[in-house]
Amino acid sequence: MTMAYVTASSDLPRFKSTRDRRQRVDLVTDEIWGFSDIRADHITYAPGDTAAAHYHVGARHIWFIDAGQGVLHVGDQSFELAKGDVATVDEGEVHWFENTGSEPFSFYEIWVPAPSETVWIKDDDI
């Protein structure tokens, strides 16, 4: 027997950053689907937005860019990204994004497996 599960977009958890105008929609979480071995969300950065430097414990991180352009910072390196690009970092690699364009910059974000913890480099920069 095949079973399909559907969740309406309006029922997905949405979060707005307290730091800037970034928005996140949770797509795959343990709470939504009962999956603990993967996590996914969709992030949108308004022009000029930037995330705080951080890393994840216990997870590889993959991004699929679906709109705009931005920069992924990983340690001392910076990578220009645009629609259609794919990027990844390993567990424990310090990273953050910034929108350097004039349009929204967004991507699908996947962790495999789901991270056990996110560590912020500056305690007050969550």
Backbone as XML, in Angstrom:
<?xml version="1.0"?>
<chain id="A" units="angstrom">
  <residue number="1" name="MET">
    <atom name="N" x="0.837" y="-1.171" z="0.000"/>
    <atom name="CA" x="0.000" y="0.000" z="0.000"/>
    <atom name="C" x="0.891" y="1.247" z="0.000"/>
  </residue>
  <residue number="2" name="THR">
    <atom name="N" x="0.635" y="2.145" z="-0.909"/>
    <atom name="CA" x="1.383" y="3.391" z="-0.995"/>
    <atom name="C" x="0.648" y="4.486" z="-0.242"/>
  </residue>
  <residue number="3" name="MET">
    <atom name="N" x="1.404" y="5.255" z="0.539"/>
    <atom name="CA" x="0.799" y="6.361" z="1.269"/>
    <atom name="C" x="1.548" y="7.631" z="0.932"/>
  </residue>
  <residue number="4" name="ALA">
    <atom name="N" x="0.818" y="8.668" z="0.678"/>
    <atom name="CA" x="1.420" y="9.978" z="0.428"/>
    <atom name="C" x="0.992" y="10.910" z="1.548"/>
  </residue>
  <residue number="5" name="TYR">
    <atom name="N" x="1.879" y="11.822" z="1.896"/>
    <atom name="CA" x="1.573" y="12.810" z="2.917"/>
    <atom name="C" x="1.795" y="14.178" z="2.316"/>
  </residue>
  <residue number="6" name="VAL">
    <atom name="N" x="0.879" y="15.072" z="2.558"/>
    <atom name="CA" x="0.967" y="16.422" z="2.013"/>
    <atom name="C" x="0.735" y="17.407" z="3.151"/>
  </residue>
  <residue number="7" name="THR">
    <atom name="N" x="1.568" y="18.434" z="3.180"/>
    <atom name="CA" x="1.382" y="19.523" z="4.135"/>
    <atom name="C" x="1.237" y="20.807" z="3.336"/>
  </residue>
  <residue number="8" name="ALA">
    <atom name="N" x="0.202" y="21.546" z="3.586"/>
    <atom name="CA" x="-0.004" y="22.815" z="2.883"/>
    <atom name="C" x="1.098" y="23.802" z="3.260"/>
  </residue>
  <residue number="9" name="SER">
    <atom name="N" x="1.496" y="24.603" z="2.311"/>
    <atom name="CA" x="2.530" y="25.608" z="2.554"/>
    <atom name="C" x="2.182" y="26.477" z="3.750"/>
  </residue>
  <residue number="10" name="SER">
    <atom name="N" x="0.930" y="26.817" z="3.891"/>
    <atom name="CA" x="0.505" y="27.690" z="4.999"/>
    <atom name="C" x="0.673" y="27.022" z="6.364"/>
  </residue>
  <residue number="11" name="ASP">
    <atom name="N" x="0.809" y="25.688" z="6.393"/>
    <atom name="CA" x="0.978" y="24.969" z="7.657"/>
    <atom name="C" x="2.440" y="24.731" z="8.032"/>
  </residue>
  <residue number="12" name="LEU">
    <atom name="N" x="3.367" y="25.082" z="7.157"/>
    <atom name="CA" x="4.788" y="24.889" z="7.454"/>
    <atom name="C" x="5.283" y="25.981" z="8.403"/>
  </residue>
  <residue number="13" name="PRO">
    <atom name="N" x="6.139" y="25.615" z="9.354"/>
    <atom name="CA" x="6.673" y="26.623" z="10.280"/>
    <atom name="C" x="7.497" y="27.686" z="9.546"/>
  </residue>
  <residue number="14" name="ARG">
    <atom name="N" x="7.276" y="28.939" z="9.884"/>
    <atom name="CA" x="7.997" y="30.071" z="9.286"/>
    <atom name="C" x="8.630" y="30.885" z="10.395"/>
  </residue>
  <residue number="15" name="PHE">
    <atom name="N" x="9.863" y="31.338" z="10.129"/>
    <atom name="CA" x="10.607" y="32.107" z="11.121"/>
    <atom name="C" x="11.202" y="33.338" z="10.472"/>
  </residue>
  <residue number="16" name="LYS">
    <atom name="N" x="11.128" y="34.450" z="11.166"/>
    <atom name="CA" x="11.763" y="35.688" z="10.718"/>
    <atom name="C" x="12.940" y="35.954" z="11.636"/>
  </residue>
  <residue number="17" name="SER">
    <atom name="N" x="14.033" y="36.369" z="11.060"/>
    <atom name="CA" x="15.240" y="36.663" z="11.834"/>
    <atom name="C" x="15.015" y="37.866" z="12.743"/>
  </residue>
  <residue number="18" name="THR">
    <atom name="N" x="15.596" y="37.815" z="13.917"/>
    <atom name="CA" x="15.581" y="38.980" z="14.805"/>
    <atom name="C" x="16.769" y="39.883" z="14.496"/>
  </residue>
  <residue number="19" name="ARG">
    <atom name="N" x="17.654" y="39.442" z="13.610"/>
    <atom name="CA" x="18.885" y="40.158" z="13.265"/>
    <atom name="C" x="18.701" y="41.050" z="12.040"/>
  </residue>
  <residue number="20" name="ASP">
    <atom name="N" x="17.902" y="40.583" z="11.064"/>
    <atom name="CA" x="17.681" y="41.313" z="9.815"/>
    <atom name="C" x="16.370" y="40.835" z="9.192"/>
  </residue>
  <residue number="21" name="ARG">
    <atom name="N" x="16.233" y="40.918" z="7.872"/>
    <atom name="CA" x="14.962" y="40.571" z="7.225"/>
    <atom name="C" x="14.910" y="39.144" z="6.684"/>
  </residue>
  <residue number="22" name="ARG">
    <atom name="N" x="15.889" y="38.323" z="7.007"/>
    <atom name="CA" x="15.884" y="36.937" z="6.531"/>
    <atom name="C" x="14.628" y="36.198" z="6.986"/>
  </residue>
  <residue number="23" name="GLN">
    <atom name="N" x="14.173" y="35.286" z="6.127"/>
    <atom name="CA" x="13.013" y="34.452" z="6.456"/>
    <atom name="C" x="13.341" y="32.999" z="6.179"/>
  </residue>
  <residue number="24" name="ARG">
    <atom name="N" x="12.806" y="32.107" z="7.029"/>
    <atom name="CA" x="13.036" y="30.670" z="6.864"/>
    <atom name="C" x="11.703" y="29.950" z="6.905"/>
  </residue>
  <residue number="25" name="VAL">
    <atom name="N" x="11.548" y="28.988" z="6.006"/>
    <atom name="CA" x="10.400" y="28.090" z="6.017"/>
    <atom name="C" x="10.950" y="26.684" z="6.233"/>
  </residue>
  <residue number="26" name="ASP">
    <atom name="N" x="10.552" y="26.024" z="7.324"/>
    <atom name="CA" x="10.982" y="24.651" z="7.565"/>
    <atom name="C" x="10.211" y="23.721" z="6.634"/>
  </residue>
  <residue number="27" name="LEU">
    <atom name="N" x="10.941" y="22.879" z="5.912"/>
    <atom name="CA" x="10.328" y="21.951" z="4.966"/>
    <atom name="C" x="10.339" y="20.511" z="5.456"/>
  </residue>
  <residue number="28" name="VAL">
    <atom name="N" x="11.469" y="20.091" z="6.030"/>
    <atom name="CA" x="11.605" y="18.724" z="6.527"/>
    <atom name="C" x="12.219" y="18.795" z="7.926"/>
  </residue>
  <residue number="29" name="THR">
    <atom name="N" x="11.446" y="18.420" z="8.917"/>
    <atom name="CA" x="11.937" y="18.344" z="10.290"/>
    <atom name="C" x="11.308" y="17.133" z="10.964"/>
  </residue>
  <residue number="30" name="ASP">
    <atom name="N" x="11.851" y="16.778" z="12.101"/>
    <atom name="CA" x="11.296" y="15.679" z="12.882"/>
    <atom name="C" x="9.859" y="15.994" z="13.288"/>
  </residue>
  <residue number="31" name="GLU">
    <atom name="N" x="9.607" y="17.274" z="13.652"/>
    <atom name="CA" x="8.270" y="17.665" z="14.103"/>
    <atom name="C" x="7.225" y="17.583" z="12.984"/>
  </residue>
  <residue number="32" name="ILE">
    <atom name="N" x="7.628" y="17.888" z="11.750"/>
    <atom name="CA" x="6.677" y="17.890" z="10.634"/>
    <atom name="C" x="6.438" y="16.481" z="10.099"/>
  </residue>
  <residue number="33" name="TRP">
    <atom name="N" x="7.518" y="15.754" z="9.783"/>
    <atom name="CA" x="7.408" y="14.475" z="9.092"/>
    <atom name="C" x="7.874" y="13.278" z="9.909"/>
  </residue>
  <residue number="34" name="GLY">
    <atom name="N" x="8.521" y="13.515" z="11.047"/>
    <atom name="CA" x="9.050" y="12.404" z="11.831"/>
    <atom name="C" x="10.407" y="11.924" z="11.332"/>
  </residue>
  <residue number="35" name="PHE">
    <atom name="N" x="11.111" y="12.760" z="10.542"/>
    <atom name="CA" x="12.436" y="12.395" z="10.034"/>
    <atom name="C" x="13.503" y="13.020" z="10.921"/>
  </residue>
  <residue number="36" name="SER">
    <atom name="N" x="14.409" y="12.215" z="11.459"/>
    <atom name="CA" x="15.513" y="12.769" z="12.239"/>
    <atom name="C" x="16.844" y="12.618" z="11.505"/>
  </residue>
  <residue number="37" name="ASP">
    <atom name="N" x="16.834" y="11.927" z="10.359"/>
    <atom name="CA" x="18.077" y="11.701" z="9.632"/>
    <atom name="C" x="18.338" y="12.737" z="8.542"/>
  </residue>
  <residue number="38" name="ILE">
    <atom name="N" x="17.432" y="13.688" z="8.368"/>
    <atom name="CA" x="17.595" y="14.746" z="7.378"/>
    <atom name="C" x="16.781" y="15.960" z="7.837"/>
  </residue>
  <residue number="39" name="ARG">
    <atom name="N" x="17.227" y="17.120" z="7.443"/>
    <atom name="CA" x="16.469" y="18.343" z="7.727"/>
    <atom name="C" x="16.601" y="19.249" z="6.512"/>
  </residue>
  <residue number="40" name="ALA">
    <atom name="N" x="15.542" y="19.989" z="6.180"/>
    <atom name="CA" x="15.586" y="20.898" z="5.039"/>
    <atom name="C" x="14.726" y="22.118" z="5.308"/>
  </residue>
  <residue number="41" name="ASP">
    <atom name="N" x="15.153" y="23.242" z="4.740"/>
    <atom name="CA" x="14.345" y="24.446" z="4.813"/>
    <atom name="C" x="14.624" y="25.324" z="3.604"/>
  </residue>
  <residue number="42" name="HIS">
    <atom name="N" x="13.908" y="26.415" z="3.519"/>
    <atom name="CA" x="14.100" y="27.383" z="2.436"/>
    <atom name="C" x="14.360" y="28.731" z="3.093"/>
  </residue>
  <residue number="43" name="ILE">
    <atom name="N" x="15.469" y="29.363" z="2.721"/>
    <atom name="CA" x="15.889" y="30.631" z="3.320"/>
    <atom name="C" x="15.845" y="31.720" z="2.256"/>
  </residue>
  <residue number="44" name="THR">
    <atom name="N" x="15.362" y="32.897" z="2.624"/>
    <atom name="CA" x="15.384" y="34.055" z="1.735"/>
    <atom name="C" x="16.058" y="35.212" z="2.453"/>
  </residue>
  <residue number="45" name="TYR">
    <atom name="N" x="17.055" y="35.803" z="1.772"/>
    <atom name="CA" x="17.771" y="36.976" z="2.267"/>
    <atom name="C" x="17.338" y="38.180" z="1.437"/>
  </residue>
  <residue number="46" name="ALA">
    <atom name="N" x="16.933" y="39.247" z="2.088"/>
    <atom name="CA" x="16.658" y="40.510" z="1.394"/>
    <atom name="C" x="17.999" y="41.139" z="1.015"/>
  </residue>
  <residue number="47" name="PRO">
    <atom name="N" x="18.015" y="42.054" z="0.038"/>
    <atom name="CA" x="19.268" y="42.731" z="-0.318"/>
    <atom name="C" x="19.940" y="43.332" z="0.926"/>
  </residue>
  <residue number="48" name="GLY">
    <atom name="N" x="21.239" y="43.065" z="1.052"/>
    <atom name="CA" x="22.013" y="43.587" z="2.171"/>
    <atom name="C" x="22.026" y="42.717" z="3.414"/>
  </residue>
  <residue number="49" name="ASP">
    <atom name="N" x="21.148" y="41.706" z="3.503"/>
    <atom name="CA" x="21.117" y="40.839" z="4.679"/>
    <atom name="C" x="22.360" y="39.960" z="4.748"/>
  </residue>
  <residue number="50" name="THR">
    <atom name="N" x="22.769" y="39.626" z="5.951"/>
    <atom name="CA" x="23.895" y="38.726" z="6.175"/>
    <atom name="C" x="23.641" y="37.905" z="7.428"/>
  </residue>
  <residue number="51" name="ALA">
    <atom name="N" x="24.014" y="36.656" z="7.387"/>
    <atom name="CA" x="23.850" y="35.785" z="8.554"/>
    <atom name="C" x="25.062" y="35.904" z="9.463"/>
  </residue>
  <residue number="52" name="ALA">
    <atom name="N" x="24.923" y="35.425" z="10.672"/>
    <atom name="CA" x="26.033" y="35.386" z="11.621"/>
    <atom name="C" x="26.884" y="34.139" z="11.365"/>
  </residue>
  <residue number="53" name="ALA">
    <atom name="N" x="28.179" y="34.245" z="11.609"/>
    <atom name="CA" x="29.093" y="33.108" z="11.452"/>
    <atom name="C" x="28.717" y="32.010" z="12.453"/>
  </residue>
  <residue number="54" name="HIS">
    <atom name="N" x="28.672" y="30.768" z="11.950"/>
    <atom name="CA" x="28.285" y="29.634" z="12.778"/>
    <atom name="C" x="28.750" y="28.335" z="12.136"/>
  </residue>
  <residue number="55" name="TYR">
    <atom name="N" x="28.583" y="27.236" z="12.866"/>
    <atom name="CA" x="28.810" y="25.910" z="12.296"/>
    <atom name="C" x="27.833" y="24.932" z="12.934"/>
  </residue>
  <residue number="56" name="HIS">
    <atom name="N" x="27.738" y="23.747" z="12.323"/>
    <atom name="CA" x="26.800" y="22.733" z="12.791"/>
    <atom name="C" x="27.558" y="21.494" z="13.259"/>
  </residue>
  <residue number="57" name="VAL">
    <atom name="N" x="27.074" y="20.897" z="14.316"/>
    <atom name="CA" x="27.669" y="19.688" z="14.874"/>
    <atom name="C" x="26.910" y="18.483" z="14.332"/>
  </residue>
  <residue number="58" name="GLY">
    <atom name="N" x="27.637" y="17.545" z="13.761"/>
    <atom name="CA" x="27.040" y="16.284" z="13.340"/>
    <atom name="C" x="26.317" y="16.294" z="12.019"/>
  </residue>
  <residue number="59" name="ALA">
    <atom name="N" x="26.569" y="17.294" z="11.144"/>
    <atom name="CA" x="25.827" y="17.337" z="9.880"/>
    <atom name="C" x="26.657" y="17.945" z="8.754"/>
  </residue>
  <residue number="60" name="ARG">
    <atom name="N" x="26.501" y="17.393" z="7.574"/>
    <atom name="CA" x="27.002" y="18.011" z="6.346"/>
    <atom name="C" x="25.883" y="18.915" z="5.852"/>
  </residue>
  <residue number="61" name="HIS">
    <atom name="N" x="26.246" y="20.040" z="5.256"/>
    <atom name="CA" x="25.283" y="21.074" z="4.874"/>
    <atom name="C" x="25.345" y="21.272" z="3.359"/>
  </residue>
  <residue number="62" name="ILE">
    <atom name="N" x="24.192" y="21.288" z="2.700"/>
    <atom name="CA" x="24.116" y="21.434" z="1.234"/>
    <atom name="C" x="23.112" y="22.527" z="0.912"/>
  </residue>
  <residue number="63" name="TRP">
    <atom name="N" x="23.449" y="23.398" z="-0.069"/>
    <atom name="CA" x="22.549" y="24.469" z="-0.488"/>
    <atom name="C" x="22.321" y="24.402" z="-1.988"/>
  </residue>
  <residue number="64" name="PHE">
    <atom name="N" x="21.083" y="24.609" z="-2.410"/>
    <atom name="CA" x="20.686" y="24.699" z="-3.809"/>
    <atom name="C" x="20.133" y="26.100" z="-4.015"/>
  </residue>
  <residue number="65" name="ILE">
    <atom name="N" x="20.856" y="26.940" z="-4.732"/>
    <atom name="CA" x="20.465" y="28.334" z="-4.908"/>
    <atom name="C" x="19.345" y="28.401" z="-5.943"/>
  </residue>
  <residue number="66" name="ASP">
    <atom name="N" x="18.215" y="29.036" z="-5.568"/>
    <atom name="CA" x="17.085" y="29.092" z="-6.500"/>
    <atom name="C" x="16.718" y="30.503" z="-6.947"/>
  </residue>
  <residue number="67" name="ALA">
    <atom name="N" x="17.358" y="31.540" z="-6.382"/>
    <atom name="CA" x="17.066" y="32.906" z="-6.834"/>
    <atom name="C" x="18.155" y="33.860" z="-6.368"/>
  </residue>
  <residue number="68" name="GLY">
    <atom name="N" x="18.412" y="34.877" z="-7.184"/>
    <atom name="CA" x="19.321" y="35.950" z="-6.803"/>
    <atom name="C" x="20.776" y="35.572" z="-6.822"/>
  </residue>
  <residue number="69" name="GLN">
    <atom name="N" x="21.564" y="36.370" z="-6.096"/>
    <atom name="CA" x="22.995" y="36.127" z="-5.993"/>
    <atom name="C" x="23.463" y="36.513" z="-4.603"/>
  </residue>
  <residue number="70" name="GLY">
    <atom name="N" x="24.519" y="35.863" z="-4.166"/>
    <atom name="CA" x="25.045" y="36.147" z="-2.843"/>
    <atom name="C" x="26.427" y="35.557" z="-2.689"/>
  </residue>
  <residue number="71" name="VAL">
    <atom name="N" x="26.936" y="35.649" z="-1.482"/>
    <atom name="CA" x="28.267" y="35.144" z="-1.173"/>
    <atom name="C" x="28.164" y="34.171" z="-0.006"/>
  </residue>
  <residue number="72" name="LEU">
    <atom name="N" x="28.797" y="33.006" z="-0.173"/>
    <atom name="CA" x="28.968" y="32.048" z="0.908"/>
    <atom name="C" x="30.380" y="32.231" z="1.433"/>
  </residue>
  <residue number="73" name="HIS">
    <atom name="N" x="30.504" y="32.518" z="2.728"/>
    <atom name="CA" x="31.801" y="32.631" z="3.385"/>
    <atom name="C" x="32.036" y="31.337" z="4.151"/>
  </residue>
  <residue number="74" name="VAL">
    <atom name="N" x="33.199" y="30.723" z="3.928"/>
    <atom name="CA" x="33.583" y="29.502" z="4.634"/>
    <atom name="C" x="34.994" y="29.733" z="5.156"/>
  </residue>
  <residue number="75" name="GLY">
    <atom name="N" x="35.101" y="29.915" z="6.460"/>
    <atom name="CA" x="36.405" y="30.242" z="7.029"/>
    <atom name="C" x="36.926" y="31.529" z="6.414"/>
  </residue>
  <residue number="76" name="ASP">
    <atom name="N" x="38.107" y="31.467" z="5.800"/>
    <atom name="CA" x="38.724" y="32.642" z="5.162"/>
    <atom name="C" x="38.415" y="32.748" z="3.677"/>
  </residue>
  <residue number="77" name="GLN">
    <atom name="N" x="37.600" y="31.844" z="3.136"/>
    <atom name="CA" x="37.283" y="31.858" z="1.708"/>
    <atom name="C" x="35.885" y="32.419" z="1.476"/>
  </residue>
  <residue number="78" name="SER">
    <atom name="N" x="35.678" y="32.987" z="0.281"/>
    <atom name="CA" x="34.365" y="33.495" z="-0.122"/>
    <atom name="C" x="34.040" y="32.965" z="-1.509"/>
  </residue>
  <residue number="79" name="PHE">
    <atom name="N" x="32.778" y="32.575" z="-1.711"/>
    <atom name="CA" x="32.339" y="31.989" z="-2.971"/>
    <atom name="C" x="31.107" y="32.732" z="-3.464"/>
  </residue>
  <residue number="80" name="GLU">
    <atom name="N" x="31.182" y="33.280" z="-4.670"/>
    <atom name="CA" x="30.042" y="33.935" z="-5.310"/>
    <atom name="C" x="29.059" y="32.862" z="-5.760"/>
  </residue>
  <residue number="81" name="LEU">
    <atom name="N" x="27.790" y="33.042" z="-5.427"/>
    <atom name="CA" x="26.765" y="32.077" z="-5.797"/>
    <atom name="C" x="25.632" y="32.765" z="-6.538"/>
  </residue>
  <residue number="82" name="ALA">
    <atom name="N" x="25.008" y="32.029" z="-7.453"/>
    <atom name="CA" x="23.865" y="32.540" z="-8.207"/>
    <atom name="C" x="22.899" y="31.391" z="-8.474"/>
  </residue>
  <residue number="83" name="LYS">
    <atom name="N" x="21.725" y="31.729" z="-8.947"/>
    <atom name="CA" x="20.680" y="30.741" z="-9.238"/>
    <atom name="C" x="21.265" y="29.559" z="-10.010"/>
  </residue>
  <residue number="84" name="GLY">
    <atom name="N" x="20.957" y="28.361" z="-9.534"/>
    <atom name="CA" x="21.414" y="27.139" z="-10.175"/>
    <atom name="C" x="22.662" y="26.538" z="-9.540"/>
  </residue>
  <residue number="85" name="ASP">
    <atom name="N" x="23.391" y="27.317" z="-8.729"/>
    <atom name="CA" x="24.601" y="26.812" z="-8.085"/>
    <atom name="C" x="24.245" y="25.908" z="-6.906"/>
  </residue>
  <residue number="86" name="VAL">
    <atom name="N" x="25.178" y="25.019" z="-6.584"/>
    <atom name="CA" x="25.063" y="24.125" z="-5.435"/>
    <atom name="C" x="26.350" y="24.252" z="-4.633"/>
  </residue>
  <residue number="87" name="ALA">
    <atom name="N" x="26.233" y="24.319" z="-3.311"/>
    <atom name="CA" x="27.409" y="24.437" z="-2.451"/>
    <atom name="C" x="27.237" y="23.508" z="-1.250"/>
  </residue>
  <residue number="88" name="THR">
    <atom name="N" x="28.340" y="23.142" z="-0.633"/>
    <atom name="CA" x="28.291" y="22.291" z="0.551"/>
    <atom name="C" x="29.442" y="22.614" z="1.489"/>
  </residue>
  <residue number="89" name="VAL">
    <atom name="N" x="29.237" y="22.378" z="2.768"/>
    <atom name="CA" x="30.307" y="22.428" z="3.763"/>
    <atom name="C" x="30.178" y="21.192" z="4.640"/>
  </residue>
  <residue number="90" name="ASP">
    <atom name="N" x="31.302" y="20.802" z="5.212"/>
    <atom name="CA" x="31.318" y="19.648" z="6.106"/>
    <atom name="C" x="31.006" y="20.064" z="7.533"/>
  </residue>
  <residue number="91" name="GLU">
    <atom name="N" x="30.777" y="19.077" z="8.341"/>
    <atom name="CA" x="30.528" y="19.302" z="9.765"/>
    <atom name="C" x="31.650" y="20.156" z="10.359"/>
  </residue>
  <residue number="92" name="GLY">
    <atom name="N" x="31.262" y="21.133" z="11.163"/>
    <atom name="CA" x="32.236" y="21.938" z="11.882"/>
    <atom name="C" x="32.850" y="23.086" z="11.114"/>
  </residue>
  <residue number="93" name="GLU">
    <atom name="N" x="32.545" y="23.237" z="9.821"/>
    <atom name="CA" x="33.106" y="24.351" z="9.056"/>
    <atom name="C" x="32.317" y="25.629" z="9.323"/>
  </residue>
  <residue number="94" name="VAL">
    <atom name="N" x="33.019" y="26.674" z="9.756"/>
    <atom name="CA" x="32.376" y="27.958" z="10.027"/>
    <atom name="C" x="31.948" y="28.582" z="8.702"/>
  </residue>
  <residue number="95" name="HIS">
    <atom name="N" x="30.687" y="29.043" z="8.648"/>
    <atom name="CA" x="30.161" y="29.606" z="7.403"/>
    <atom name="C" x="29.083" y="30.638" z="7.691"/>
  </residue>
  <residue number="96" name="TRP">
    <atom name="N" x="28.791" y="31.456" z="6.677"/>
    <atom name="CA" x="27.688" y="32.407" z="6.717"/>
    <atom name="C" x="27.463" y="32.943" z="5.312"/>
  </residue>
  <residue number="97" name="PHE">
    <atom name="N" x="26.283" y="33.498" z="5.076"/>
    <atom name="CA" x="25.903" y="34.047" z="3.777"/>
    <atom name="C" x="25.673" y="35.542" z="3.863"/>
  </residue>
  <residue number="98" name="GLU">
    <atom name="N" x="25.761" y="36.190" z="2.692"/>
    <atom name="CA" x="25.289" y="37.567" z="2.587"/>
    <atom name="C" x="24.700" y="37.768" z="1.194"/>
  </residue>
  <residue number="99" name="ASN">
    <atom name="N" x="23.673" y="38.594" z="1.124"/>
    <atom name="CA" x="23.059" y="38.949" z="-0.145"/>
    <atom name="C" x="23.762" y="40.206" z="-0.652"/>
  </residue>
  <residue number="100" name="THR">
    <atom name="N" x="24.511" y="40.056" z="-1.736"/>
    <atom name="CA" x="25.252" y="41.174" z="-2.320"/>
    <atom name="C" x="24.522" y="41.793" z="-3.502"/>
  </residue>
  <residue number="101" name="GLY">
    <atom name="N" x="23.366" y="41.259" z="-3.841"/>
    <atom name="CA" x="22.618" y="41.739" z="-5.000"/>
    <atom name="C" x="21.522" y="42.721" z="-4.627"/>
  </residue>
  <residue number="102" name="SER">
    <atom name="N" x="20.755" y="43.093" z="-5.628"/>
    <atom name="CA" x="19.656" y="44.038" z="-5.424"/>
    <atom name="C" x="18.294" y="43.339" z="-5.377"/>
  </residue>
  <residue number="103" name="GLU">
    <atom name="N" x="18.298" y="42.024" z="-5.525"/>
    <atom name="CA" x="17.078" y="41.218" z="-5.488"/>
    <atom name="C" x="17.177" y="40.214" z="-4.334"/>
  </residue>
  <residue number="104" name="PRO">
    <atom name="N" x="16.064" y="39.607" z="-3.935"/>
    <atom name="CA" x="16.148" y="38.566" z="-2.910"/>
    <atom name="C" x="17.079" y="37.427" z="-3.352"/>
  </residue>
  <residue number="105" name="PHE">
    <atom name="N" x="17.796" y="36.877" z="-2.394"/>
    <atom name="CA" x="18.710" y="35.744" z="-2.586"/>
    <atom name="C" x="18.135" y="34.598" z="-1.771"/>
  </residue>
  <residue number="106" name="SER">
    <atom name="N" x="17.838" y="33.471" z="-2.412"/>
    <atom name="CA" x="17.220" y="32.374" z="-1.666"/>
    <atom name="C" x="17.788" y="31.029" z="-2.081"/>
  </residue>
  <residue number="107" name="PHE">
    <atom name="N" x="17.628" y="30.080" z="-1.178"/>
    <atom name="CA" x="18.154" y="28.736" z="-1.434"/>
    <atom name="C" x="17.433" y="27.707" z="-0.579"/>
  </residue>
  <residue number="108" name="TYR">
    <atom name="N" x="17.464" y="26.467" z="-1.076"/>
    <atom name="CA" x="17.027" y="25.319" z="-0.305"/>
    <atom name="C" x="18.252" y="24.820" z="0.440"/>
  </residue>
  <residue number="109" name="GLU">
    <atom name="N" x="18.051" y="24.503" z="1.703"/>
    <atom name="CA" x="19.145" y="24.132" z="2.592"/>
    <atom name="C" x="18.845" y="22.743" z="3.151"/>
  </residue>
  <residue number="110" name="ILE">
    <atom name="N" x="19.815" y="21.832" z="3.040"/>
    <atom name="CA" x="19.627" y="20.462" z="3.517"/>
    <atom name="C" x="20.794" y="20.093" z="4.420"/>
  </residue>
  <residue number="111" name="TRP">
    <atom name="N" x="20.471" y="19.460" z="5.545"/>
    <atom name="CA" x="21.493" y="18.905" z="6.435"/>
    <atom name="C" x="21.338" y="17.394" z="6.434"/>
  </residue>
  <residue number="112" name="VAL">
    <atom name="N" x="22.479" y="16.699" z="6.324"/>
    <atom name="CA" x="22.462" y="15.237" z="6.365"/>
    <atom name="C" x="23.584" y="14.777" z="7.286"/>
  </residue>
  <residue number="113" name="PRO">
    <atom name="N" x="23.276" y="14.100" z="8.383"/>
    <atom name="CA" x="21.946" y="14.012" z="8.994"/>
    <atom name="C" x="21.566" y="15.351" z="9.620"/>
  </residue>
  <residue number="114" name="ALA">
    <atom name="N" x="20.424" y="15.403" z="10.247"/>
    <atom name="CA" x="20.000" y="16.640" z="10.919"/>
    <atom name="C" x="21.051" y="16.998" z="11.971"/>
  </residue>
  <residue number="115" name="PRO">
    <atom name="N" x="21.405" y="18.284" z="12.087"/>
    <atom name="CA" x="22.447" y="18.665" z="13.054"/>
    <atom name="C" x="21.985" y="18.483" z="14.497"/>
  </residue>
  <residue number="116" name="SER">
    <atom name="N" x="22.927" y="18.113" z="15.345"/>
    <atom name="CA" x="22.593" y="17.990" z="16.764"/>
    <atom name="C" x="22.687" y="19.339" z="17.465"/>
  </residue>
  <residue number="117" name="GLU">
    <atom name="N" x="23.434" y="20.291" z="16.835"/>
    <atom name="CA" x="23.611" y="21.603" z="17.461"/>
    <atom name="C" x="24.135" y="22.594" z="16.428"/>
  </residue>
  <residue number="118" name="THR">
    <atom name="N" x="23.719" y="23.861" z="16.556"/>
    <atom name="CA" x="24.301" y="24.969" z="15.801"/>
    <atom name="C" x="25.091" y="25.806" z="16.795"/>
  </residue>
  <residue number="119" name="VAL">
    <atom name="N" x="26.347" y="26.086" z="16.453"/>
    <atom name="CA" x="27.221" y="26.850" z="17.338"/>
    <atom name="C" x="27.496" y="28.198" z="16.696"/>
  </residue>
  <residue number="120" name="TRP">
    <atom name="N" x="27.140" y="29.279" z="17.385"/>
    <atom name="CA" x="27.352" y="30.637" z="16.903"/>
    <atom name="C" x="28.722" y="31.105" z="17.365"/>
  </residue>
  <residue number="121" name="ILE">
    <atom name="N" x="29.487" y="31.722" z="16.478"/>
    <atom name="CA" x="30.842" y="32.148" z="16.798"/>
    <atom name="C" x="30.841" y="33.235" z="17.865"/>
  </residue>
  <residue number="122" name="LYS">
    <atom name="N" x="29.921" y="34.186" z="17.764"/>
    <atom name="CA" x="29.750" y="35.207" z="18.793"/>
    <atom name="C" x="28.462" y="34.892" z="19.532"/>
  </residue>
  <residue number="123" name="ASP">
    <atom name="N" x="28.527" y="34.753" z="20.842"/>
    <atom name="CA" x="27.349" y="34.373" z="21.637"/>
    <atom name="C" x="26.150" y="35.273" z="21.435"/>
  </residue>
  <residue number="124" name="ASP">
    <atom name="N" x="26.380" y="36.548" z="21.188"/>
    <atom name="CA" x="25.259" y="37.494" z="21.069"/>
    <atom name="C" x="24.813" y="37.695" z="19.624"/>
  </residue>
  <residue number="125" name="ASP">
    <atom name="N" x="25.284" y="36.843" z="18.705"/>
    <atom name="CA" x="25.018" y="37.024" z="17.280"/>
    <atom name="C" x="24.176" y="35.910" z="16.714"/>
  </residue>
  <residue number="126" name="ILE">
    <atom name="N" x="23.106" y="35.546" z="17.402"/>
    <atom name="CA" x="22.246" y="34.425" z="16.974"/>
    <atom name="C" x="21.220" y="34.930" z="15.982"/>
  </residue>
</chain>
